[in-house]
Amino acid sequence: MASASLNLPADYWQTLHVTPKDIEFLQTHLFEHETPLTPRELVTVLVAERLRTEQEAAQKKQDNTKIYRPMEKYAVGDLLKFPALQTGGRVSAVRAGVNPELGEFDVMTVDMEGGGQKLFAASLQNHKLNNPPEEEESASGLDPEAIVRDYGADLEKKLDAAFAADDSLVRIAGRWFPRALLLDVNTGHLNLAEAVLDMAGGEPLPTDALMKDIELPAGVNPKLTEFSLNYALQEDARFDEVGPSGKVLWCLERLEPEGVRSVPAPLQYVEIPHDRAVLTDQMLALESQVDDELSEASAPPAEEVTISLLYPHWRAGTLPISARVKRLFPTAYETERVRFTLLDAKTGKKIPAWVVRKHGYVYGLANWYKTQDLMPGALIRVRKSNQPGEVQIEALTHRSVRDWVRTVIVGADGGLVFALLKQQITAELNDRMALAVPDPASVDAARDQAAKSRIPFDALTKNLMRELTKLSPQGHVHVQELYAAINILRRVPPAPLMALLATQPDYTHVGDLHFRLDEQS
């Protein structure tokens, strides 16, 4: 018997809802194979099963449906398919036909699938439809690989949401498995894992490295054993899974760098209410160019990005994960902290680093900044490495020269003073963000003092603008210069600052995002 032609609605996969029957089928699949699967792998299984069940339903319908041939005799209740009309219907009445030229035949009334009724001839021996051309089977749009490719991402989200609502299923490192099949991993096993990681001194280890020193049940599917240990480690607060997507790495949470476990003081931001609607097109364009991890600005991702080093990141030994650079750094299925490797493009030296996803920064660059003798405003190029889990980084350094640079000095009252002094320059600079900081410790004290005194943001902005204006013959300051200066004492993204300048009468825009301070008497 020929298989039934399967014609699914055009939006079948877009509108598909994961049903309890789907979940039950996938759970059975996991039980039978005893192998944890990713959402993409589960979607592949689900698509194949949906196609099978839909084909089965179409076949069953075809088995109960007769292809209309005028020569056949039909009875009330018969289900008919009309290939020429690409529809079907059910016979609701049959009567004798009256036409001496045709001889004896029947006229049947058919209730059509789309509504309404039509009359058709039956028991009619001479008619061209008694010998129709062979119907071509079409599988257009029914290729499982094509379906997963085109709709897989959306189906994965639906499947993840449905599985997350089912307590009988657990997820670790992006893979799902029935809780009932997990092996018993006890406190003794976990204590051994802690000891192994302790000996590693904070260096993350893969699960298989831990399994070598932990006696787990033998003769079991290795993937099931690994998944069970991963789940037990995930549920224990001592352990932190820090691998990028597709790779599981474990670290002791207490051995992670302080700047990974908590946001370094220079990067801590207290939200400043502001209205983005007041930002001009020029301001929005600048915001998208300034790589600030706190910015709401969108920017197209790039394969290579040059970042101007902002003071808080210079001081904390971090880099921002802005919209432009996000795709360059590794991410993870679940963990908020990802261990990876930075590669110095000039020297080939590998630098252990961390992506802190929740707060949008990369940690681990303090020593590199020192060895490169960089200052705030230095240009750093970031691009993908040829090796998975690595990111190339390059300081745009050159032979050391002495040149005039805005220099940060802490006054006797704890306030900042800016002076144009000659400094040793070892890298290309963003002139508007370049700041020499001879005494970072005193600047830290000034930042702490400003935080304790709770200086209002608008007052802090005026204070620093007055200082910067002293270095400008024209008596005005560019937004980016003010942004770089304010971030010495308080972490602020560009938008709140620009909104303040755009709305307060004390600031006058003199063109090209330069502002003059005209304090009202």
N, C-alpha and C positions, 0 to 999 in steps of 0.2 A: 504493500500500500504506500502510495506517495505521501511524503510528509506534508502537513498543512503549511500553506504560506502564512508567515507571521508578519502582520502589519501593526506595529506599535504606534501609538500617537506620537506626533512629532516632539511633544514636550514630556514624553514618558520619563526620561532620566532626570530632567530638570525638576519635575514635580514629585519625584519618587519620595515616599515616606518610609522610613525604616520601621517595619511592623514587628509586633511580638513574635510572629512566625519567622521573620528574618533572623531575629536575635536567637531564637531557639535553634534554627538551622546552623547558624555560625557557632553557637556554643557546642553543638554536637560535633561539628567539624573540628573544633579545638580539642574536644575530649578524645576524639578518635585518633588524631594525629599527634597529640601530646607535644605540640610545638607552639610556643608563643609567636604571634604574628603581628605585623605592623598594620595600621589602618589601610594602607594601600594593598597589602596582600589580602586582607579581609574583603576589601571592595572587589578585588578580582574574583574572589570566591562567590561573593554575593551576586555580581553581575552574571556569572555563568549560571548560577542557580535560578535567577529571575528569568533568564532567557529559556532555560529548560522548562520551568513551570508554565511560562507563557506559551511555549511551543506545544506543551502537553495539553494545555487548555484549548489551544487552537485546533489541535488534532482531534480532541474529543468532540469539539463542536462540529468539525468536518465530518466525523464518523456518523453524527446524527443528522447531517444535512445532505440533501440530494442536489446534484447539479441539474439545473433546469434543462430539459430536452423536450421540445414540443411533442415528440412521438410518444413520450411516456404517459402513463396514467397515474394521476395523483389523487389523494384523498384528503378530506378536511383534517387539519392538524399537521400535515407534512411540512417540514422545514426545507426551504429551497434557497439555493444560491444562484444568482443571475450574473455570471461573469461579465457579460457585455455591459451591464449596468453598475458593476462593482458594488453590489449590495445584495441583500437577501430579504426573506420574509416568510410568513406562515400562511398556508392555505386556510381560508375561512369559509369558503363555499365553493361548490362545484355544480354546474348545470350543463345540460346538453346545448351544443351550439347549433345555430340555424344558418346554413349557407350551402345551397344545393351544389355549388361549384366545388366545394371542399369535401363533400361527403360527410360522414359522421365524425364528429370531434366534440370535445368538451370545452367549456369556458369556466375558468376558475378565478375566484376573487382572492387576491393575496394582500394580507396586511403587511405593508413594507416596514423595514427596520427604522427608517427615518420618519415614519408617520405617513398616514394616508393609505389609500388602497389603489391597486391596479388590477386590470383584467389581463389574463394570459390564456393562450390556447393550449390544450393538452389532447392527448390521443390523436395527434395530427401527424400522419406518416410522412407527408411531403413538406419539408421546411428546411431551409439552409442551416438553421441552428441545431439541427439534429447531428451535424458533423462539423462542430466548431473547430478552429485551430487550437493546437495544444497550448495550454496556459503556461506561461513562463514563471518559474519560481524566482522570487527576488529576495535576496538577503541584505539589501541595502540598509545600512544603518544598524546591522545586527552583528557586526564584528566585535567580539568582546574586547580585544586589544584597543580598538578605536574608541569604544565606549569609555574604557578606563582612562585613556589618554585625554579625551575631550571633557569628561564629566567627573573624573576621579577625585579631583581636589574638593569639589562640593560634596560628593558622596562621602568622602573621608570625614568631613566635618559633621555630617549627619550621623554617621556611624559612631564617631567618638562621643557625640552627645548622648546617643542612645545607650552606649556601653557604660558611660560614666554614671548613668542613672540606675545601673544594675549592680547591686552590691555583690553579686556572685562572680563578678569579673574584676580583675585588678590590672593595673597598667604600670609598667616601669620602662624607662628609656624608650618610650614610643611603641611598646609592644603590649598586646592584650593576652590574658590567659585566665581560665577558670580558677577561682580561689580554691576550690575543692581539690584540685590536683597538685597544689603546691607541696613541696617536700617540707618536712619539719626542720627548720633551722633554729637551733636553740641558743640560749645565752652563751653557752660555752663556745659555740661556733663563732658567735659575734665577738666575743672577747679575744679569740685567736686572730680574727680579722683586724681588730683594733691594734693588737700587738704587731702584726705585720706592717700595718700602715705607720705605726709609731717608728718602727725601724727604718722606714723609707724617709723619715724626716720631713714630711709634708709634700713629698713628691707623689702625685696621684698614681694609682696602679689600676690596671684593668682587672676585671673579675676573675679571669682565668689565672692570673698571678696569685690572687688570694686563695683560690680553690686548691692550689698545690699544697698549702699548709693547713687546710681544713678538711677533716675526714668526713665527707658527706657520703650518703648511701651510694654504693657501687651498683653497676648493672642497670642504671636509669638513663634515659635519654639525656645526654650531656646538656642540651639546650634547656631542658626542663630543670636540671640541677642548677645551671647558671642563673636562670630566671628566678628560681626560688631564693637563691642567695641574694640576688639583686633586690628582690622585694623585701626580704628581711632587713637588709642594710638600709633601704629607703625608709623603712618604718622606725629605724633607730636614730635618735637625734644626734648621736655621736658622729654619724657618717654623712657625707655630702657627695652626691653624684655630680661630677663636674665635667663630664665629657661633652664634646660637641655632638650635634645630631648624627646618629648612626654609630657613635662610639661611647662606650660606658667606661668611665674612670671614677675611682673612689678616692676620697681624701677625708682625713679627720677634720671636722669643722674647726676644732680648736687649734689646728696647725696651719690653717689658712691665714694669709697676711691680714693684719688689722684693717688695711685699706680696702680689703675685699669683703670682710665680714660687716663692716660699717662704713658709711660714706665719710671720707676725709673732711676735716673741718673746712678747708677752703672751698670745697664743692657743695657744701650744704646750703640749700636754698629755701628761704621762707617766702612763700608765694606773695606776690605783690599784685593786688587787684588792678586790672586795667581794661580798657576797651579797645579791642583790636580794630574796631570799625574806624577809628580815627587815624590809623596808619595810612600814609600815602603810598602810591605805587612805588616811589623811590625807596621808601622805608621797607616795604615788603621785599623789594628786590635785594636790598642789603641784608635783610634778615635771612634770606635763602642762601646768601653767599657766606655768611658767618657761620662757621660750624660749631653751633652751640647745641649741646645735647638737650637743653631745656626748652629749646625753641619749638613752636608749633608749626613753623614754616615747612612746607613740603619742597622737595627738590628731587630732580631725577637722579637715580643712582648712577654712579660712574665706576669705571674699571680702575681709575687712578685719581686720587684726590690729594691736593696740597693744602694742608691745614696750617693756619696761623696760630701759634701756641699762645693760649690765653694764660694770664698769670696764675689763676687757681689750679689749672692743670699742670703748669710748670712746677708749682710748689708741691703738689700732691703726687707728682710722678705719674700722671695719667694722660689719656687722650680722650676727646669727646667722641661718642658714637652718634654722629648727626645723621640726618636723613640721607646726605650724600654718601656717607661712608658705611652705612649700616650693612649693606650687602657684602662688604669686603671682610667683615669680621664674622667668625663662626657664631652660630646660634645653637639652641638645644630644644628638645621636645618639651622638657619640663623644668630643668634646673635653672636657677637664676644666676648661678656663677659658673662660668665656663673656662676651663684651663686650656690654653693653646700656646703656640710659639710665635714670637716675633722674630723675623730674620733681618739683620742689618744688611741692607742691599750692598753696602760698600765693603764691609769686612767679612760678611758671611757668618758673623757671630750670631748664635741663637739666644734669644732672651725669653725666659719663662714669663708668661703674662696671663692676665685674667680678663675676661669680659664680664662685667657686672651688668647684666641685662636690665634689671629693674630700674637702675639709676643711670644707665646709658653712658658708661665710661669704661675704658681699658686701663687696668692697673698693672704696674710693674716696670715703669720707665724711669724712675728716679735716678738710678745709677747711670743709665744710658745718657740722660740729659747732662749729668755731670761730666762724663767722659767726653761728650761732644762739646762741652763748654757752651751750652745753649742758654739763651735768655728769653724771657717772654717776648712774643712777637716773631720768634724764629719760625722759618718755614720748614715743614716736615711733609715729605711725600709718602703716601700710603697706597699700596697696591697689592693685589692677590699674588701669592707665591705659586710656583708650579707644583708644590707639594701640598697635599690635603692637610688641613689643620694648621697651616702656616700663613702668616701675613708679612709681606715685605714692608720695611720701614726705612726711610732714608732722610737724614738731616742734610739740608742743602748747604753744606759747609764749604768754606774756602779758606785761603791763607789769612791768618789773623791780621787785622788792620785796626788802627785807632780812628774812631770817627765820633761825631757828635750824636749823642742819644739822650732822650729824656730819661733822667735818672731820678729814682724814688728815694727820698730822704725823709726820715721820721724826725719831726721837730720836737723841741723840748716839751711841748704840751701834748705830745702823742699824736698830733695831726700829721698828714702827709704834705710834703713840699716837693715840687717838681723843679728840677734844674737841668739845663742843657749842658752836659759835661762830656768830655771825651772818654770813651770806653773802648776796650778791646772787643772787636766784633769778629766772630768766627763763622757766621752763617748768614745767608740771605734773610732779610727781615721784611715784615710787613710794617712799613714806616708808621702807620697810624696805630699800630698795636705794640710797637717796640718799647720796652721799658727795661732799663738796667736797674737791678735791685742789689746793691752792694751788701746790705745787711738784712737778709730774710727774717732772722729772728726778731729784730726790732719791728719789722712789718707785721709779723705774727702778733706781737704784743699790741700794735696799733689796731689790728683787726679785732682782737679780743676786747680791747677797750671800747671800740665803736659798737660792738655787739652788746656789751654790758650797759652802755649808756643809752642804748635804744634810740639812736639818732634817726629821726624820720627819713624816709627815702628821699623826699624832695629837698630836705635840708642837706643831706649828704651830697646830693647831686650838685646843689649850688656851691657848696664848699669846694668840691673838687673842680668844678668849672671855673671858679675864681682863680684857683691855682694854675690850671692849664692855660687860662687866658693870658697870664703873665708871660707865657712863652710865645704868644702869637702877636706879631706886629699888627695884624689886622684886627685883633681883639675878638676873634671868634674861634670856635672849636668844632671839629667834625664829630658827628655822632659816634663813629667807631673809636676815636681817640678817647672820648668820654666813657664809652662802654668798657674799654680796656682799663682805664684808671679806676672806675668805680669797683670793678671786680677785684681789685687789690684788697679792699676793705669789706666788700659785701658781694656775695654771689648773686648776679642779676643777669637774666637773658636780655637780648636786645629789645624785645617788644615793650616791656614795662617802661624802659627808659625812653624809647621813642614816643610812646603814648604820652608820657609826662611832658616832653619837649613840645609835642604838638598841641597840648591843651592848656598849658600854664602861660599866663600873659607875661611872665618874667623872661620868657625865651622867645627870641625872634629868629625866624629862619631867614638866612641871608643868601640862600642858594646852595644847591649841590650838597644838601644835608649838613651844611655848616650852620651853627647857631651862635647867637650873641646873647649874653646875659644882660638884660635891661631891667634891673631890679626897681620895683615900684617904690616910690618914696612914701 
